[in-house]
C-alpha cells in the first residue's frame, strides 16, 4: 500500500492486489512501533495526519534482568520531537485504504494471487477476485505478501532461522500512567517490552514456546502476577490486561531481493525478531526506495539495471538491520555468567557515551544509511 501511494503521481499504471477485505472492523490490534524516519515517509505519503491515535516515544529505557547495566535514549539528545511512535496496525491499514480510494491506483481488495511467473520482458499474475480467475501482466511484479509466493520465484532463495521463541502480546493497564517511555528489559528467556499506547502500555513478551502456551491459558490475575514477577515493579502494579495472543518468532530473509521482473519488499524480503522494533520500518524503507528507482526509470520499469540499483541500495540497510536484531537476540537471550557481566558493562558504557547513543538512535530511526 505504501509503494502504491508513493507511485500515485508517477503517471504509471499501478495495480494493487490486496488479499484482505475492506477495514470495516478492528481485526488487528497489534501495535506498530514507527521510527521518526518512518513518520517522515508516512507524512510524504499523506497518511500520517489521518491516523486517529498516535503515542510518541520520547525515551527508551533498556535494562538487563539480573544485572546492573542500563541505557536511556532520549529524543532531545538526538534533536527530534520523538524517537518513535506507537500506532495500532488496523489504524494504519484503514488510513492507507482510505487514501488509496482517492488515487489513480487500481486497487482490488479480496484478490487472492494463485500463481506468478516472469520472463525477460514481463511478469504474469493469476489471481481470484469475486469468484473469477483473472490474469494480468506487468513490467514489474512486487511481492509484499510476507514471503508466501517467494517459493515460486526462480533465482531467489529463502533463509529461515527458528528462534524457538514466541511473542505474547497484550494491552496492559498499570497503576502508573505512561509518560512517553518505552521499556525493553532483556532476560534469559528473551526480551520483554512495554510500549506506551494511549494512557497505558502495549506488551511484547518474548518467551519459550512451552511457556507461551501456559501463559496464554492463564486467567488475567495469574497472568498479571506472572508478568510482574518477570518484569518487576518499575511501572507500579499491573491492574488490567486485554485479550492476549501469541505467535512464533523466526528470522526469515530472501537472497537476492529481486529477480527477473520481480522485486520483494517488506516481510517478503525480510522478517525480523521484534526485539528492536525494526521490521515494519525496514519494510517501509524498502517501499520508499523502490518507488524512487521506479520513478527514476519510468521508461524501463522492472529492467535488470533498475532492479540491481534497488538491490544495491537496500543491501546495506537490510543486512545491518538483520544483523543488529539477530545479534541482540543471540547475545541477550541466555544466562551465561560471562555474557551477563559483559551485557551489563556494555549497557553502562553506552549510557556514558552520548556520541555512541546518538549513533545508535539515528540508525534505529533512519536505517544504516542514515
JOZINOR-V46019 format. One record per helix or strand of 3 or more residues. SS is the DSSP state (2 for helix, 1 for strand). FROM is the first residue (numbers start at 0). LEN is the number of residues. Records with the same first field share a line. If there is no record, write none. Layout:
SS = FROM-LEN ; FROM-LEN
This chain:
2 = 1-5 ; 35-9 ; 47-3 ; 74-4 ; 88-13 ; 149-3 ; 208-8 ; 219-12 ; 265-3 ; 273-3 ; 278-18 ; 297-3 ; 303-29 ; 336-15 ; 353-13
1 = 14-4 ; 30-5 ; 54-3 ; 58-6 ; 69-5 ; 83-5 ; 105-4 ; 110-8 ; 122-7 ; 131-7 ; 140-3 ; 156-18 ; 180-6 ; 191-6 ; 199-8 ; 237-4 ; 244-11 ; 261-3
